[in-house]
Amino acid sequence: MSTLTSVQIRQMFLDFFEQKGHEVRPSESLIPINDPTLLWINSGVATLKKYFDGTEIPNNKRITNSQKSIRTNDIENVGITARHHTLFEMLGNFSIGDYFKKEAIAYAWEFLTSSEWIGFDPNLLYVTYYPEDLETKELWEQTEGFDPTHLVAVEGNFWDIGAGPCGPDTEIFYDRGESFNNLSEDDPENYPGGENERWLEIWNLVFSEFNHLPDDTYVPLPTKNVDTGMGLERIVSVIQETPTNFETDLFMPIIKQIERLTDGISYEESTDAKVSFKVIADHIRAVTFAISDGALPSNEGRGYILRRLIRRSVMHGRRLGIKGAFLSQLVPTIADIMGDYYVELRTNIEFVQQVILNEEERFHETIEGGESHLQAIIQQLKSEKQTVIPGEQAFQLYDTFGFPLELTEEIALENQLTVDHDGFNEQMQLQRERARAARSKEESMQVQSDVFREITSSFEFVGYTQLQTNASIKAIVLDNEKVNQLPADSQAWVIFNRSPFYAEMGGQVADTGGIYDGDQLLAEVLDVQKAPNGQYMHRLRTFDIPLNVEQSYTLIVDRSNRLHINQNHTATHLLHRSLKEVLGDHANQAGSYVGPDRLRFDFSHFGKVTDDELKQIANKVNYMIENAIDVDIREMPIDEAKEMGAMALFGEKYGNIVRVVNIGNESIELCGGTHVNNTNEIGTFKLISESGIGAGMRRIEALTGQAAIAEYQKNEQLLKSIQNELKVSQISQLMNRVQTLQEDVKESHSKIESLNARLLQNEAANLLNDVKVVNDYSYVVVNLADQDMEALRQLGDLWRQKASSNLLILVSAVEEKVNLMVLADDTAIEADLKAGDVIKPLAKIIGGGGGGRPQMAQAGGEDAQAIPQMINAIPETIQGLTQVEA
C-alpha cells in the first residue's frame, strides 16, 4: 500500500467507478432542495433519493460521487473521539436497478486490494453481514483472496429508516493492529463490528431489496438498488497511517495554522489542548462549506447549527489563549486543501470570511454579556447562601450566550460553586424534543411504485412554441393501475405522445387547459407532472365521454393562464439579477413559486432588506421592463453557456445541452421554463412583501401585469377611504393630518397617565390599608384593572413610603393578560421571604412565569380568569415558605 494524499484518494475512487461505467456526479449543495425531511445533506444517497424511490429514472443507472455531508447529532463528541465530525465527505457508488450484490462486492474488493488501486493487504480486511442474508455471505466466501474466517454475522446489519427502500448491508473493516487495541481480550465489543479502536469500518454496502410499507410489512422492491458509503476522512487516516482522522492532510494544515495563532501551544506536544485544536479544525470546515453553499448564522434551523459551531470554536480558541476574532483567518487554508475539487470554496472566500468575522465579533460581545450574567447569578446565590447553580440557569447560559457547560463549571469552581447537571440535562432533553417536534413528519423516501417506471413510450414537449396540438394517449393510470379507458366523470393520470402543457418544474406551476374532440371539451387538465422516464403525465378530469388509449385528441393550453405565468417567470429572472446588484452576489435563489397569480422568490441574505434597498430592487426590475428588452432563448452546450456567464440555478440538474435565457446580457440563466418574448410584455412589477423564512433566508413576493395594476388600484381606493375618514381634501395632506393625530394621542396619553398617577396616590391610603397577617408576616393585596407595570411600580413606591406591611402583591388584568408584581421589605427578606420566591407559585396559577430581585419581582400571565384563585392562594404560599424556613 502506497501513501496517497486525500486528493489522490478521492480522485482514484471516482476514476475507478467511472471505468466501471458509472456517471461521476459532482457534489451537491449541503442545503437540501425540495426535501423538508432533511436539515442538511447528510450522505451521498441523500441527493439521489428521487432515483431510489422511483420518482425519476436517471440517464445512467450507475452513479458515483464524493458528496460533502453534515451531521450534527453528535457535536459534543467532536474532538473527543478519533472519528466524529460535523462535516465529512462520503465516497459512494450507486446502482439504480442495474448491478446488485455480486458486482458491488467485487468492485469493493478490487478497489481496496488491487495493486492498481488502494492495494490493502487482504489479510487486514474483515467483513460483517446480516445473518439472514446468506447470499452476501456466500459471495464473500467465493471472493478470491478473501479469508472466510474474517466474515462476521452482525444482527444490526440491516439498513431501514422507515417507509421506503431498505435492505441488508455488509460492512468492510480494516485491522489496524494490536497496538490500537483498547479493550481486553474478553470484552464483548472486541471484534470487527464492535465498539473498539482496532477494527475500523471503512466502507458500507447497502443492498436495497425490500419496500418497507407504511403498515410495517416488507415486500420485494420492483427495482433493487445498491447504495454504498466510504468516509474519505477514515480511508485517508488508514492509508496515511495516522492515529485519528485529525492527523491527516485534511486537517493538519488547519491545526498548524491554529498553532500559529496561539502563544506557542503545540498540538503534538499537548494533551489537554488537543481537543480544542480538533474542535476548531472540524467546526471551521463545516462552517466554511455551509456558508459557501448559502447557509447563514441565525437563531433557528441550519443557521442555529452554524451559530453554535462558531461559538463552540470561539470558546475553544479562548482555551488556547487566542484573543479576539480568528476563525475567519482559517478559511483560505480550507480553500487551499479542498478548493480544487470544491471550487465554490475559492470563489466565496471573501464572503465566507466576512460572515464568520461578523458572527465572531457579535459573539465576543455576547460572551461579555454572558460572563456578566453568570457573575450576577453567582452573587445572588452567594447572597442566598446557595452552592449550586440551577440547571435552568446553566442551560440558559448555554442556549442564549453560547457557554458550554464546562465553561460554566470552571467559573463556578473558581467561586466554590457546583452546577446542577441533572437539571441542565433535563433542559437539554426538552430542547431536543422541541426540535424533533418541529421537524417534518414526512418520510425520508417514498414507497417505490413500478407502474410509471414501466411506461417507456416516446414523448415530445411542444409547449415552447405552440399552445395547441393533436396527440394520442399512450397510457392511462387509474388508481395506480394501467387501464385502457378513462371512464366519464373520473380522474386519472394520462400520458400522451406529445403535449403543449408545461409540467410543474423549477418553481413554475403546471399549465391548465382542456382536452378536446373538435369543439367539444372532453376533460380538463388539473395538473401536469414529470413521469420517471421523462414523459409529462396529465391529471385529467373527464366529463360525459370516456377517453381511450391510442385515440387522438386536441390538447389546448389556457392562453391567459400561461401568459400570466410567463410574465411572473421572466420577472423572477429580473428580480434575481436586481437582488445581486443591490444586495451582493451572495443573494442566491433558494426556491421560487411562479404561478399565474403572483411570484415568490426565496434567496440567501444576512438580514432584513431595508426599505431603501427594496425600492432600488423594484426600480431596477421596472427599468428593465420599461426598456423593452428582447428575451433571447437558445439551446447550446453547457460549456458554451458557462463561458458566456450563464447562471445555474440552485439545486437544478443540467445535461450536456442546456437552455439559456438571456435578457439583454444583464440576466443570463439556465432555465427550462416558459417566458415572455420581450420584457415589456410583463407590464409592471410590484413588490408586495419581504420577510424572513428561516436561517439566513429571505422571501420576496411580487405581482406583475394586470395583478400589479389591480393592487395599485386597491391601494389607491384605500387611501381615498382614509382621506374621506380623516376629512382631508387632498391625499398629499394625509401625512400632516396623521402626524397631528399622533401628537394629539400622545398628549392625551400623557394626561391620562398623570391623572392615573394622581388617582392612585389619592387612593393609596385605602388600597394599602387592608393588611392581612400569615405566620406573623403582614401582606397587602391590591387588584386593579387595566394597569401596566409602570403604574404598579408607582404604587409600590408609595407602599415603601407608607411601610404598611412586609409584603405587597399587586395584580392587574389588561384585557386577557395579567401583570403581577411582588415587593418585600427588609424584615421579610431577612426571614428569607423573598419577592422572587413568592411570585413563582402565584405566576403559575395565572399561566405565566417571572422573577426578579429579593426586594421586587414581576411576572406576566395568560389567564386573567384565574386572578381570584391566585389571590386565594397567597396565604397558603406565604405559610408554606415560612414553614419551610422554620
ZANU-29894 format. One line per 3 residues: number of its first residue (from 1); their letters; for each residue x, z, y of C-alpha. Coordinates in steps of 0.5 Angstrom, whole numbers. Each point is the difference from the previous one (the first is absolute). Layout:
% ZANU-29894
NUM) a) X,Z,Y ~ ...
END
This chain:
% ZANU-29894
1) mst) 0,0,0 ~ 3,-2,7 ~ -1,4,6
4) lts) -5,-4,5 ~ -3,1,7 ~ -7,1,1
7) vqi) -1,-6,3 ~ 3,-4,-6 ~ -4,4,-5
10) rqm) -7,-2,4 ~ 2,-7,0 ~ 2,0,-7
13) fld) -6,3,-2 ~ -4,-6,4 ~ 4,-5,-3
16) ffe) 0,2,-7 ~ -8,-1,0 ~ 0,-6,5
19) qkg) 4,-3,-6 ~ -6,2,-5 ~ -5,-4,4
22) hev) -2,6,5 ~ -2,-1,7 ~ 4,4,5
25) rps) -4,3,5 ~ 2,4,6 ~ -1,7,1
28) esl) -7,1,4 ~ -1,5,5 ~ 0,7,-1
31) ipi) -7,0,3 ~ -6,-2,-5 ~ -4,-6,2
34) ndp) -8,1,-1 ~ 2,6,-5 ~ -4,6,2
37) tll) 3,4,-6 ~ 7,0,2 ~ 3,3,6
40) win) 7,-3,-2 ~ 2,-6,-4 ~ 3,5,-6
43) sgv) 2,-5,-5 ~ 2,-7,-2 ~ -7,-1,-3
46) atl) -4,2,6 ~ 1,-6,3 ~ -2,-4,-6
49) kky) -7,3,-1 ~ -4,-6,1 ~ 3,-3,-6
52) fdg) 0,6,-4 ~ -8,1,1 ~ -1,-7,-1
55) tei) -3,-2,7 ~ 5,-5,1 ~ 5,-4,-4
58) pnn) 7,-2,2 ~ 3,-6,0 ~ 6,2,-4
61) kri) -3,6,-5 ~ 8,2,-1 ~ 2,4,7
64) tns) 6,4,1 ~ 1,4,7 ~ 4,6,3
67) qks) -5,4,3 ~ 1,5,5 ~ -4,6,-1
70) irt) -2,7,3 ~ -3,6,-4 ~ -1,7,4
73) ndi) -3,4,-5 ~ 7,4,-2 ~ 3,0,7
76) env) 2,8,-1 ~ 4,-3,-6 ~ 4,-5,4
79) git) 8,3,1 ~ -1,5,-6 ~ -1,-5,-6
82) arh) 5,-5,-1 ~ -5,-6,0 ~ -6,2,4
85) htl) -1,-5,6 ~ -5,-2,5 ~ 2,-7,1
88) fem) 2,-4,-6 ~ 1,-7,-3 ~ -4,-2,-6
91) lgn) 3,-6,-4 ~ -5,-3,-4 ~ -2,-6,-5
94) fsi) -7,-1,-1 ~ -5,-5,-5 ~ -7,-1,2
97) gdy) -3,-3,-6 ~ 7,-3,-2 ~ 5,3,-5
100) fkk) -1,7,-3 ~ 4,6,-3 ~ 4,-4,-5
103) eai) 3,-4,6 ~ 0,6,5 ~ 4,4,-5
106) aya) 5,-6,-1 ~ 1,-1,7 ~ 1,7,2
109) wef) 5,1,-6 ~ 4,-7,2 ~ 1,2,8
112) lts) 2,7,-2 ~ 5,-1,-6 ~ 2,-7,1
115) sew) 8,-1,3 ~ -3,-6,4 ~ -5,5,4
118) igf) 1,8,0 ~ 4,1,-6 ~ -2,7,-2
121) dpn) 2,3,-7 ~ -6,-1,-4 ~ 2,7,-4
124) lly) -1,3,7 ~ -7,-2,1 ~ -6,4,-3
127) vty) -8,-3,0 ~ -6,4,0 ~ -7,-3,-2
130) ype) -7,2,-1 ~ -1,3,-7 ~ -7,-5,-2
133) dle) 4,-6,3 ~ 3,-2,-7 ~ 1,-7,3
136) tke) 5,2,5 ~ 4,5,-5 ~ 1,-6,-5
139) lwe) 2,-5,6 ~ 5,5,2 ~ 3,1,-7
142) qte) 0,-7,-1 ~ 4,-1,6 ~ 8,-2,-1
145) gfd) 5,5,2 ~ -5,6,1 ~ 0,6,-4
148) pth) -6,2,-3 ~ 2,7,0 ~ -1,0,7
151) lva) -7,-1,0 ~ -4,6,2 ~ -8,1,0
154) veg) -3,3,6 ~ -7,1,1 ~ 0,-1,7
157) nfw) 2,-7,0 ~ -7,-3,2 ~ -1,-3,7
160) dig) -7,2,2 ~ -2,1,8 ~ -8,0,-1
163) agp) -5,-6,-1 ~ 4,-7,-1 ~ 6,-3,-4
166) cgp) 4,6,-4 ~ 4,0,-6 ~ 6,3,-4
169) dte) 7,0,3 ~ 7,0,-2 ~ 6,3,4
172) ify) 7,-1,0 ~ 5,6,1 ~ 8,0,1
175) drg) 4,5,-3 ~ 5,3,5 ~ 3,4,-5
178) esf) 1,7,-2 ~ 4,2,7 ~ -7,-1,3
181) nnl) -4,4,-5 ~ -3,6,4 ~ -4,3,-6
184) sed) 1,4,-6 ~ 0,-4,-7 ~ -6,4,-2
187) dpe) -4,-2,7 ~ -7,-4,-2 ~ 2,-4,6
190) nyp) 7,-2,-3 ~ -2,-7,-2 ~ -1,-7,3
193) gge) -6,0,4 ~ 0,8,1 ~ 2,3,7
196) ner) 7,0,0 ~ 6,-3,3 ~ 4,-3,-6
199) wle) -5,-6,-1 ~ -2,-4,6 ~ -6,-4,0
202) iwn) 2,-7,3 ~ -6,-5,-2 ~ -7,1,-2
205) lvf) -4,-6,-3 ~ -8,1,0 ~ -4,-4,-4
208) sef) -7,-1,3 ~ -4,-2,-6 ~ -7,4,1
211) nhl) -5,1,5 ~ -2,7,2 ~ -7,-1,1
214) pdd) -4,5,5 ~ -3,3,-6 ~ 7,2,-2
217) tyv) 0,-4,-6 ~ 5,-5,-2 ~ 0,-8,-1
220) plp) 5,-5,-1 ~ 2,-4,6 ~ -2,-7,0
223) tkn) 7,-1,3 ~ 5,4,-2 ~ 6,2,5
226) vdt) 7,2,1 ~ 2,5,6 ~ 7,3,0
229) gmg) 4,4,5 ~ 7,2,0 ~ 2,4,6
232) ler) 6,-3,4 ~ 3,7,2 ~ 0,2,-7
235) ivs) 3,-6,-3 ~ 5,0,5 ~ 2,7,-1
238) viq) 1,-1,-7 ~ 5,-7,1 ~ 4,4,6
241) etp) 0,6,-5 ~ -2,5,6 ~ -3,7,-2
244) tnf) -6,-2,4 ~ -3,-5,4 ~ 2,2,6
247) etd) 8,-1,-1 ~ -2,-8,-1 ~ 2,-5,5
250) lfm) -8,0,2 ~ 1,7,3 ~ 7,2,1
253) pii) 1,-5,7 ~ -5,4,3 ~ 2,7,-3
256) kqi) 7,-2,3 ~ -3,-1,7 ~ -4,6,0
259) erl) 7,4,-2 ~ 3,-3,7 ~ -6,3,4
262) tdg) 2,7,-3 ~ 5,4,2 ~ 5,-1,-6
265) isy) -5,1,-5 ~ 2,-4,-7 ~ -5,-2,-5
268) ees) 4,0,-6 ~ 3,7,2 ~ -6,4,2
271) tda) -5,3,-5 ~ -6,3,5 ~ 0,-6,5
274) kvs) 0,-6,-6 ~ -8,1,0 ~ 0,-1,8
277) fkv) 4,-7,-1 ~ -4,-2,-5 ~ -7,1,3
280) iad) 2,-3,6 ~ 3,-6,-3 ~ -6,-1,-4
283) hir) -5,1,5 ~ 3,-4,5 ~ 0,-6,-5
286) avt) -8,1,-1 ~ -1,1,8 ~ 4,-7,2
289) fai) -3,-4,-6 ~ -7,2,2 ~ 0,0,8
292) sdg) 4,-7,-1 ~ -7,-2,-4 ~ -4,2,5
295) alp) -2,8,-1 ~ 1,4,6 ~ 0,8,0
298) sne) -6,4,1 ~ -5,5,-2 ~ -3,-3,-6
301) grg) 1,-4,-6 ~ 6,-4,0 ~ 2,2,7
304) yil) 0,7,-2 ~ 4,-1,-6 ~ 5,-3,5
307) rrl) 0,5,5 ~ 1,5,-6 ~ 6,-3,-3
310) irr) 3,-1,7 ~ -1,7,2 ~ 3,3,-7
313) svm) 6,-5,1 ~ 1,3,7 ~ -1,7,-3
316) hgr) 6,-1,-5 ~ 4,-3,6 ~ 0,7,3
319) rlg) 2,3,-6 ~ 6,-5,0 ~ 1,2,7
322) ikg) -2,-6,3 ~ -3,1,7 ~ -5,-5,4
325) afl) -2,-7,-3 ~ 4,-3,-5 ~ -5,-4,-5
328) sql) 0,-6,4 ~ 7,-1,-1 ~ 0,-1,-7
331) vpt) -5,-6,0 ~ 6,-5,1 ~ 3,3,-6
334) iad) -6,-1,-5 ~ -1,-7,3 ~ 8,-1,-2
337) img) -2,2,-7 ~ -6,-4,-1 ~ -1,-5,5
340) dyy) 2,-6,-4 ~ -6,1,-4 ~ -5,3,4
343) vel) 1,-4,7 ~ -5,4,3 ~ 5,6,1
346) rtn) 5,-4,4 ~ -6,-4,4 ~ -3,7,2
349) ief) 6,5,1 ~ -1,1,8 ~ -8,1,-1
352) vqq) 1,5,-6 ~ 6,4,4 ~ -5,0,6
355) vil) -6,3,-4 ~ 5,5,-4 ~ 3,2,6
358) nee) -7,2,4 ~ -2,4,-6 ~ 6,4,-1
361) erf) 0,1,8 ~ -7,2,-1 ~ 1,5,-6
364) het) 6,3,4 ~ -5,2,5 ~ -5,3,-6
367) ieg) 6,4,-3 ~ 1,4,6 ~ -7,1,1
370) ges) -1,2,-8 ~ 6,5,1 ~ -3,3,6
373) hlq) -7,0,-4 ~ 4,3,-6 ~ 3,6,4
376) aii) -7,1,3 ~ -2,1,-7 ~ 6,5,-2
379) qql) -1,4,7 ~ -7,1,-2 ~ 1,2,-7
382) kse) 5,5,2 ~ -4,3,5 ~ -5,1,-5
385) kqt) 5,3,-5 ~ -1,-6,-5 ~ 5,-3,-4
388) vip) -3,-6,-3 ~ -1,-7,4 ~ -7,-2,-3
391) geq) 0,-7,-4 ~ -5,-3,5 ~ 5,1,6
394) afq) 5,-2,-4 ~ -4,-6,-2 ~ -2,-2,7
397) lyd) 8,0,2 ~ 1,-5,-6 ~ -6,-4,2
400) tfg) 0,0,7 ~ 7,1,2 ~ 4,-3,-6
403) fpl) 3,6,-2 ~ 2,0,-7 ~ -2,7,-4
406) elt) 7,1,-1 ~ 2,0,8 ~ -6,5,1
409) eei) 3,4,-6 ~ 7,0,4 ~ -2,2,6
412) ale) -5,5,-3 ~ 6,3,-4 ~ 4,1,7
415) nql) -6,4,2 ~ 0,4,-6 ~ -7,-3,-2
418) tvd) -2,-4,-6 ~ -5,-6,-1 ~ -7,0,-4
421) hdg) 2,-5,-5 ~ -7,0,-4 ~ -4,-1,7
424) fne) 5,-5,2 ~ -1,-4,-7 ~ -8,1,1
427) qmq) 0,-3,6 ~ 5,-6,-2 ~ -5,-1,-6
430) lqr) -6,0,5 ~ 3,-6,4 ~ 2,-4,-7
433) era) -8,1,-2 ~ -2,-3,7 ~ 5,-5,-1
436) raa) -3,-2,-6 ~ -7,0,2 ~ 2,-5,6
439) rsk) 2,-5,-5 ~ -4,-6,-2 ~ -4,1,-7
442) ees) 1,-7,-1 ~ 4,-1,-7 ~ 7,-3,1
445) mqv) -2,-6,-4 ~ -6,-4,-2 ~ -2,-1,-7
448) qsd) 2,-6,-3 ~ -5,-6,-1 ~ 1,-6,-3
451) vfr) -6,-4,2 ~ 3,-3,6 ~ 7,-1,-3
454) eit) -2,-5,-5 ~ -3,-4,6 ~ 5,-5,1
457) ssf) -4,-6,3 ~ 4,-4,6 ~ -2,2,7
460) efv) 0,-3,7 ~ -1,3,6 ~ -2,-5,6
463) gyt) -3,5,5 ~ 6,-1,5 ~ -2,-7,2
466) qlq) -8,0,-2 ~ -6,5,-1 ~ -4,-4,-5
469) tna) 2,-3,-6 ~ -3,-2,-7 ~ 2,4,-6
472) sik) -1,1,-7 ~ -1,7,-3 ~ 6,1,-5
475) aiv) -2,8,-2 ~ -6,5,1 ~ 2,7,-2
478) ldn) -6,5,0 ~ 0,7,-2 ~ 8,-1,-2
481) ekv) -2,-6,-5 ~ 0,-7,1 ~ -6,-4,0
484) nql) -2,-7,0 ~ -6,1,5 ~ -1,5,6
487) pad) -8,2,0 ~ -4,-1,6 ~ 0,7,4
490) sqa) 6,3,-2 ~ 7,1,2 ~ 7,-2,-4
493) wvi) 7,-3,2 ~ 0,-7,0 ~ 7,-5,0
496) fnr) -1,-7,2 ~ 6,-5,-1 ~ 0,-1,8
499) spf) -2,4,6 ~ 0,1,7 ~ -2,7,0
502) yae) 6,5,2 ~ 2,5,-5 ~ 1,7,3
505) mgg) 7,1,1 ~ 5,3,5 ~ -5,4,4
508) qva) -4,-6,1 ~ -7,0,-3 ~ -3,-5,-4
511) dtg) -5,-5,2 ~ -7,0,-1 ~ -5,-6,0
514) giy) -4,-4,-6 ~ 0,-4,-6 ~ -5,-6,1
517) dgd) -3,-5,-4 ~ -1,-6,5 ~ -4,4,6
520) qll) -3,6,-5 ~ 4,6,1 ~ 1,3,-8
523) aev) 5,6,1 ~ 3,4,6 ~ 7,2,0
526) ldv) 1,7,1 ~ 8,1,-2 ~ 6,-4,-2
529) qka) 6,3,-3 ~ 6,-3,-4 ~ 0,0,-7
532) png) 6,2,-4 ~ 2,-7,-2 ~ -1,-2,8
535) qym) -7,-3,0 ~ -5,2,5 ~ -6,4,-3
538) hrl) -6,0,4 ~ -5,5,0 ~ -7,-3,0
541) rtf) -7,2,0 ~ -5,-5,-2 ~ -7,-1,2
544) dip) -5,-4,-4 ~ 4,-5,-4 ~ 6,2,-5
547) lnv) 7,-3,0 ~ 3,-3,-5 ~ 8,-1,-3
550) eqs) 2,-7,1 ~ -5,-2,5 ~ 2,-3,7
553) ytl) -3,4,7 ~ 2,-1,7 ~ 3,6,3
556) ivd) 0,2,7 ~ 3,5,4 ~ -4,4,6
559) rsn) 4,-4,6 ~ -2,5,5 ~ 3,6,-4
562) rlh) 6,-4,-1 ~ 1,-2,7 ~ 0,8,2
565) inq) 5,2,-6 ~ 5,-6,3 ~ -1,3,7
568) nht) 2,7,-3 ~ 5,-2,-5 ~ 4,-4,6
571) ath) -1,6,5 ~ 4,4,-5 ~ 6,-4,0
574) llh) 0,0,7 ~ -1,8,0 ~ 6,1,-5
577) rsl) 4,-4,5 ~ -2,4,6 ~ 1,6,-3
580) kev) 7,-1,-2 ~ 1,-3,7 ~ -3,6,3
583) lgd) 2,6,-5 ~ 6,-3,-3 ~ 2,-3,-7
586) han) -2,6,-4 ~ -7,-2,1 ~ -1,-3,-6
589) qag) -7,-2,-3 ~ -2,5,-6 ~ -7,-2,-1
592) syv) -6,-4,3 ~ -7,-2,0 ~ -2,-7,2
595) gpd) -8,-1,0 ~ -5,-4,4 ~ -2,7,4
598) rlr) 7,2,2 ~ 7,1,-2 ~ 4,6,-2
601) fdf) 8,1,1 ~ 4,5,-3 ~ 7,1,2
604) shf) 6,5,0 ~ 2,4,6 ~ 2,6,2
607) gkv) -6,3,4 ~ -6,-2,4 ~ 0,-6,4
610) tdd) 0,1,7 ~ -6,-3,5 ~ 5,-4,4
613) elk) 3,-3,-7 ~ -7,-1,-3 ~ -1,-4,7
616) qia) 6,-4,-1 ~ -1,-2,-7 ~ -7,-2,1
619) nkv) 2,-4,6 ~ 6,-4,-4 ~ -6,-2,-5
622) nym) -4,-2,5 ~ 5,-4,4 ~ 2,-4,-7
625) ien) -8,-1,-1 ~ 0,-3,7 ~ 6,-5,0
628) aid) -4,-3,-6 ~ 6,-1,-5 ~ -1,-4,-6
631) vdi) 1,4,-7 ~ 4,-4,-4 ~ 0,1,-7
634) rem) 4,-3,-5 ~ 3,1,-7 ~ 7,0,-1
637) pid) 6,3,-5 ~ 1,8,1 ~ 7,-1,2
640) eak) -2,-5,6 ~ -5,5,2 ~ 4,5,1
643) emg) 5,-4,4 ~ -5,-1,5 ~ -1,7,0
646) ama) -7,1,-3 ~ -2,7,-2 ~ -2,2,-7
649) lfg) -6,5,1 ~ 1,7,-3 ~ -1,0,-8
652) eky) -2,-7,-1 ~ 3,-4,-5 ~ 2,-8,1
655) gni) 2,-5,-4 ~ 6,-6,1 ~ -5,-4,4
658) vrv) -4,4,6 ~ -5,-1,5 ~ 3,1,7
661) vni) -5,2,6 ~ 4,-2,7 ~ -3,2,6
664) gne) 4,-3,6 ~ 6,2,-4 ~ -2,7,3
667) sie) -3,2,-6 ~ 2,-2,-7 ~ -2,3,-6
670) lcg) -1,-2,-8 ~ -8,0,-1 ~ -5,-2,-5
673) gth) -6,1,5 ~ -4,-5,4 ~ 1,0,7
676) vnn) -3,-4,7 ~ 4,-6,2 ~ 1,2,7
679) tne) 1,7,3 ~ -6,-2,5 ~ -5,0,-6
682) igt) 1,8,0 ~ -4,0,7 ~ 3,7,2
685) fkl) 3,6,-3 ~ -3,7,1 ~ 4,6,-3
688) ise) -6,6,-1 ~ 4,6,-3 ~ 7,2,-2
691) sgi) 1,6,-5 ~ 5,4,-5 ~ -2,-1,-7
694) gag) 6,3,-4 ~ 7,1,0 ~ 3,-4,6
697) mrr) -5,-5,-1 ~ -5,-2,6 ~ -6,-5,0
700) iea) -3,-4,5 ~ -7,-3,-1 ~ -2,-6,5
703) ltg) -5,-5,1 ~ 0,-8,1 ~ -4,-5,3
706) qaa) -8,1,0 ~ 1,7,-3 ~ 5,2,6
709) iae) -5,-3,5 ~ -5,4,-3 ~ 4,6,1
712) yqk) 2,-1,7 ~ -8,-1,2 ~ -2,6,-4
715) neq) 6,4,4 ~ -3,-3,7 ~ -7,2,-2
718) llk) 2,7,-1 ~ 4,0,7 ~ -6,-2,3
721) siq) -4,5,-3 ~ 5,5,2 ~ -1,-3,7
724) nel) -7,1,0 ~ 0,7,-2 ~ 5,2,5
727) kvs) -4,-4,5 ~ 7,-4,2 ~ -2,-6,4
730) qis) 7,-4,-2 ~ 4,1,-7 ~ 6,0,4
733) qlm) -2,7,3 ~ -1,3,-7 ~ 6,4,-1
736) nrv) 0,3,7 ~ -7,3,-2 ~ 2,2,-7
739) qtl) 6,4,4 ~ -5,3,5 ~ -4,2,-6
742) qed) 6,3,-4 ~ 2,4,7 ~ -7,3,0
745) vke) 0,2,-7 ~ 7,3,1 ~ -2,4,6
748) shs) -7,2,-4 ~ 4,3,-6 ~ 5,4,4
751) kie) -6,3,4 ~ -3,2,-7 ~ 6,3,-3
754) sln) 0,4,7 ~ -7,2,-1 ~ 1,2,-7
757) arl) 6,4,1 ~ -4,4,5 ~ -6,1,-4
760) lqn) 5,2,-6 ~ 3,5,5 ~ -6,3,2
763) eaa) -3,0,-7 ~ 7,3,-3 ~ -2,7,1
766) nll) -7,-1,-4 ~ 4,-4,-5 ~ 6,4,-1
769) ndv) -4,7,-1 ~ -3,-1,-6 ~ 5,4,-4
772) kvv) 0,1,-8 ~ 5,4,-4 ~ 2,-1,-7
775) ndy) 5,5,-3 ~ 2,3,7 ~ 1,-7,3
778) syv) -4,-3,5 ~ -2,-7,1 ~ -5,-4,4
781) vvn) -3,-7,-2 ~ -2,-5,5 ~ -4,-6,-2
784) lad) -1,-5,6 ~ -3,-7,0 ~ 4,-7,2
787) qdm) 6,4,2 ~ 7,-3,-1 ~ 7,3,-2
790) eal) 2,1,8 ~ -7,4,1 ~ 1,4,-6
793) rql) 8,2,3 ~ -3,1,6 ~ -5,5,-3
796) gdl) 6,3,-4 ~ 4,1,7 ~ -6,4,2
799) wrq) 0,4,-6 ~ 7,2,0 ~ -1,3,7
802) kas) -6,4,-2 ~ 3,2,-6 ~ -6,2,-3
805) snl) 1,-1,-8 ~ 6,-1,-5 ~ -2,-7,-2
808) lil) -4,-6,4 ~ -4,-5,-4 ~ -2,-6,4
811) vsa) -4,-6,-3 ~ -4,-6,3 ~ -4,-5,-3
814) vee) 2,-7,3 ~ -5,-5,-3 ~ 1,0,-7
817) kvn) 8,3,1 ~ 2,7,0 ~ 5,3,5
820) lmv) 3,7,-3 ~ 5,5,4 ~ 2,7,-2
823) lad) 4,5,4 ~ 3,6,-2 ~ 3,6,5
826) dta) 7,3,-2 ~ -4,6,-4 ~ -3,-5,-5
829) iea) 7,-4,0 ~ 4,7,-2 ~ -5,1,-5
832) dlk) 1,-7,-3 ~ -7,-2,2 ~ 3,-7,3
835) agd) -4,-5,3 ~ 2,-5,-5 ~ -2,4,-6
838) vik) -7,1,3 ~ -1,-7,1 ~ 2,-4,-6
841) pla) -6,3,-5 ~ -5,-1,6 ~ 2,-7,1
844) kii) -1,-2,-7 ~ -7,2,1 ~ -2,-5,5
847) ggg) 4,-5,-3 ~ 7,0,3 ~ 6,3,1
850) ggg) 5,2,5 ~ 6,5,2 ~ 4,3,6
853) rpq) 4,6,2 ~ -2,7,-2 ~ -3,1,7
856) maq) -4,-6,0 ~ -2,-5,-5 ~ -5,-6,0
859) agg) -4,-5,-4 ~ -5,-5,-1 ~ -5,-1,-5
862) eda) -5,-6,-2 ~ -6,5,-2 ~ -4,2,6
865) qai) -6,3,-4 ~ 5,5,-3 ~ 1,4,6
868) pqm) -5,5,-2 ~ 3,1,-7 ~ 7,0,4
871) ina) -2,6,5 ~ -3,4,-6 ~ 7,-1,-4
874) ipe) 4,3,6 ~ -1,8,-2 ~ 2,-2,-7
877) tiq) 6,-4,2 ~ 3,6,4 ~ -2,5,-5
880) glt) 4,-4,-5 ~ 6,-1,4 ~ 0,7,2
883) qve) -1,3,-7 ~ 6,-4,-3 ~ 5,2,5
886) a) -3,8,-1
END
